[in-house]
Each structure stands twice: as structure tokens, then as C-alpha cells.
Amino acid sequence: MNWIRNAAVLAVMVGGFVVNDEGSLSCAEEVSAQRPNIVLVMADDLGIGDVSPTNPECKIKTPRLKELASEGLTFLDAHTPSSVCTPTRYGLLTGRYNWRSKLASGVLSGTSQHLIPADRPTLGHLLHQAGYHTAMIGKWHLGWDWTKKNGKIDFSQPVLNGPDINGFDQYYGHCGSLDMPPYVWVDTGKATAIPEREEGVTRKQSPYGWYRNGPIAPDFEIEQVLPHLFEKSIAYVEERSQTDQPFFLYLPLPAPHTPIVPVAPFKDASQMNPYADFVMQMDHHMGQLLDAIAKAGIEDETLVVFTSDNGCSPQANFGKLAEFDHDPSAGFRGHKADIYEGGHRVPLIVRWPGKVVAGETTSAVACLTDLYTTFQSITGQPREAAGGEDGFDLSGVFAGDAASDREALVSHSIGGSFAIRRGNWKLCLSHGSGGWSDPREPKAKNAGLPPMQLYDLDADPGERNNVADQNPDVTQSLLRLLREYVDSGRSTDGPKLSNDRDVTFLPEGVTSPSP
């Protein structure tokens, strides 16, 4: 089902109910019965090669995700808007490319101020206005405003501008990555305990389990964070399943990102390394959540989405994993932080019994920004000028369509490098990886590598043969399309919008093509 974007919108069938030309619901009671609960789980630094549904050669055992895939739809060409944490979270929640925000590169810290303003439409707002109860449990990593006194955080005071200003009725989690202090649980604006000491582990002490030194609360146990968040999520599902109100649970995990801290019985379970153990533990907890949904009797009424925020990090120890013939990037070039496919091509599995095709895979190109527009369509809400500016409706793909209306995909690296892909052609606007893999940008420039890389992903999925010089027309066409997307403030149909900053994407020495 494709969304019709004309000014006079025709009646649209959405999951068995009708939305009329004013965008209002023709039968509120029927709509209420049709709206699914939505559970959106996003792993942290999990590569496309780290789970068997997206990598048949995967050497890590992930039986519960394999089971989820057998009951739902697995995307083989799904992407994050960025190859690192914070910007991907921004894009997921807003349906808007992260590089349009004021964050031009890099990620936030555990003490950064909030990134998403209260008036920016988010999934939280979208589903709240559709009548959902909304909750965020997990790793936020989009900043919130700690109260400070004499330059130090006063943990006894309220936390301001957290997920609650972005449409969430309640939230429970930590501010940054799990290796970023402060290590404090915040429950809807209030710290659950006051730090009494500082703690940290160096890379030398633990190559896998390190985390930066900083304040830690007495109820915050690093090794127990992952199971604790699933326990909180399961309790939320059990509680909300007793009501008639649909719910949206956004569960951004802190794993398998550092600190990589698997616990018994998962420690050494993979017989590979702690990273593989931690992935197995995450899979187990995901199964517990799925079991809780089934036990609550809401399986048929719940849309489950599982994905990752970017590719696998080098902290997983690629060399060690290679000894067991395991590749977290499943043959694609690069990894977390990079503009190459390994940086942003990720698992995406969706299940909604009776509504999403079961046991199938799709080659439809998808971006996590598309979830905004897809949920908007599923819940029968009209498209607005802002919100989902870079999101395309995947509900038709959920039902078996070969593709959505997405024309092209824009990717972004930790260093701020861009790539744009249309069809089989992908243009990287960087001399090197744009991230952490070899060659990094300074090294690539010094080596005299060209400022643009064009790859035919059908013939060269490993992005090894730069054919930009042989295809100048393709290069110029992609540059013009990217310029249009940047200048329009959107990549979907709709009124022109403003970006939050002056967006530049051309590498030094590259000129913008004529219109």
C-alpha cells in the first residue's frame, strides 16, 4: 500500500479501516480495535552479519531472532541514517535525516544537553496523538538537561528536557552509551539514586568490558544493565496488556556495545569471544520479551520491530571473530562509523501476525527513518508538512510489495561524510571510509585518493572498484539529487522546509553540478 500524497487525499485503506479525505477516521471504534501495540527494539552496534536471519554464514547462535524472522519479514537491504549512535536515534525518532539537525558529526556524551526540541515531531508524539501510551526504556543518547551547581551535576534535582518532551508518557534509562558517565538511572525526570562514588574500567584492565571513569549510583550495576532493562520492559508489557489502550514501547538497548559484559550462563557460551557471548545473551533476553508478549495474549495485536543503530564496532575484535570464520559485516566493506555498507546496513525484522508476511525476506531498500511514516500509515494518520520528511511508507512491503516509493537513500558517517544511493549506484563523497576503517579520511587525502567514490552495488557489493571516472553522468545525476534533497529540507513530496544548519556535503575540490 502506497501513501497518496496529493493535496486532495483520496480515501486510503489502512490495515482494514478507512481514512477519509480530511485524514479523520471513519470508524473510531474499528480503528481502536485495529491499531497494534508497537514494540521497537534497537540493538547497539550489532552488525548485519551477527544474526542468522541476515547472514546465513553467521557463527553466533541467535535462535530467538531466527524464530522471530520465521514468523515475520526480514529486510536484507535496510539501513540506518547514520553509521553511529546519536544521529541514527535522531533519524529513527523523527523520520528526518540526522544531518539536517544541528549535530553535523560525531555523537553526544552522557552529559550533553537535549538534541531534539519539544516542537519537533517524533514517534512519541505521533503515536501519542493516535491514542497510544508511550514509553522509552533503555539507552537514550539524545541528550537531556542535568541540573548543575557550581559546574557539577546535582543529581538530587529534576532532569529536564528528556524523552518526556519528545512525546513519551514515561521513560526509564541512562543518558549516553553504557561506557559514558554518569552511570545513573533516570525515571521520568528523576534520578533513582544519587552517586556516592566514581567508577571505571580501563581498556588495559578489560579490552572488552572497559567503561570511562565517572559518577555511578549505588543501584546501577554495569553487568546487570541489559537484563535489568528487559525486566523493566517485560513489566511494562504486562502492565499495559491489562488495559484497552494500545501502547508503544521504544527499547533502545545498550548492547552489544561496550562495555561488553556477558554474564552466566552466556559468559564463554559462544566459545568464540565475549562479544559473541553478549550477542547470544541479547538474543536470549529478546526471546524473554517475545515470550512475555505471547503470555499476555497480545501477540496477534502487537507489531514487533527489531533492528540495530549501526554496524558492528571494532571493539568486537574482528580478528578474533575471523578465526571462527565470523564476519560481523557479512562480506560488506567497513563497519561502525563508516560510509561504506558495513557502517549502516543493519538487520531489520518485523512481525505482526496476519498483517506482515511471515517467513519471508525482502530486498526492498529501507531506512530507519521510514518507520515514522510507516507507523503513521498503520495508525491512519495523515501526512503532515513536518515529521517523516525523509520517511517512506513500508506498510506495503510488510504486506508483500517488492518496494516502497523510496527513490534514493542518503547515508552519513561519523565524520560527516555523505553517500547517496539510487538503484544499484552508490556515490560516496569522501576520499576514504569517512569513519574508522582504513583508509581514514586524513590518510586517504594524503595518499591522493579521489574525493568521490562511485560503486555499482550489484556488480561490486564489497565497494572495491571505484568507477566514478567511467560514469560521470551517473555521478553528476546523484550529486544533483542530493543537492535537491538538501535544499528542499526533505526527500519526500511536500512543502519546502528548512534544515537546522547550513548543510554542506561536497568534499574539497568538488563543485556542485548545474541544475
Steps between C-alpha positions, in 0.01 A plus 500: 500500500649830392407832659331742258660839550275734301344799673155343464578166659278216386360252746772257607461151638724456804511156661131435435361845586444814295649847528289761323609802298537723804727243666239425769402145590175368360439268794682583821401176671619284209827693482554450873458127449745494210786711633780266606714536805850586375819368655808652337830348614829645377827325581820700536792426264355172371625421151291361215720191512445435870158335475404204286188654335719748312812285473472129421873468581457648849694301760325656801191312615193727503206256511238743630566756228496216247160402640379861475612507136318174427180667622556832325682692229877548479646794307831424330560856379410710806710794614549740785507870410844524664778258581510603868270518805359847564421603142331169421278539807409848381407371155303205634287710735441794265486336158744772397861462390728577793729730301215750479533549878758716674719193556726499194723211605591276792278404794384650828641412842327399823488864612392664173192719486189383318520484120136464392291809583152456642332629183673250269256219408617158620370144515403577857283793396363314199380200695388701801265699279373170356389405851796288606670487837867561422812392688875511445707248695873476435789699357378845396823660370322810371588722793297632787562793732656417834466767767846632582638679805846653498572320175406156633183297455260518792342156481243591764333744261260419215630406156349731240428458128524124492290262289190643668520814285524277193164330544572226754260464790772335704863405466765307688861484395845649482608802300797390289666177395574255777868597491414867560449644850300584698373151574161595643148375438250775426131423537289761318702798615638378831818310585416179685812527718778754563858402403722455803824412321673485164575185305658395172695223333790564262556327168814348647301352787233364267529528120132411463342620823653848536299812580602857576551613857221708649222529758301181556184454707477215753209340308684505168680172428680498165476124443129497587393791280391288202287249695365782718369690198329191365345437843364856498369454147331171577332656804378785278355257245325304774357816653379657176353175368241526777359821350300573185742771391761403237860559603829595336816370664827638367780281637847620389746247640849577634634174351709357345679838523781539754523418783467147365403321822323166446390326818443134583384282333599696189858574601719273280184345350599582142851356540607792281540821702303723742339694215343185357393404852334838546310467173374162618388655828318778316324241283391311814354813661324585175339158523385574854329814375330310217386237748352771722304639205367153423417425866308828524281382212580799279729337242252541213441864596866599526739620232855409603794670330861399563797688356840656581628856512803441275753237400724305733779679686869399486463448876354160407855395398459417131827310491393261771157447344665431164679206657154342520405613146256755639464839327279758677462690171406186302740576217414868467779753526560698818336508841355741755582868426566441127318619190547155350217244520636331812448828686127536443349183350332329796251228597134600483240238594128573537218277625126563521305175461244514223614845385869451414602219266654215699829323441598720207797719409489818294756688294305824532728789594400638839632760741413526868352843424226305319358367824350841581299509179413132523357534852320813384336300223418198717329718761301686235651844550540753217838615376604836645742758361756419770573159647614214280657737247735220397275202571318275253209272581608135536154362578463376143831317529375351829211356297723363223572787259843490340588860590377824652495840329856572616701644209839527665681454830734751666757368747725687742822411684639595840729756336212663311563341160200439276399225261198482273367186336242459226438153366829315471711818498654634820705820510724555805608861547824418677861412423487196728266335747376822658533315828731261681596233247799527271553735330385767741439840347835670581696200376288473187550868417875477553510197271332704226187289483214665307237698695211296358443127476232346278408136542267267312365301794351233274836419343717609794319463835837516678560857371851430369489634145450878478342568159434874541732598213328256264149622587501882524132527406399272788719696741355834395144371515547376856661827604205694358253277685686544829506875447123492447448301821719737699346818364140374533540405865342166414527202263125432492227692323382804691570866569855625517642503853808642666791302638623587849841601367682582179553152355809451287572164341755553223860396570770759445569543130160372385264752346123483502350393166275728303126449558 
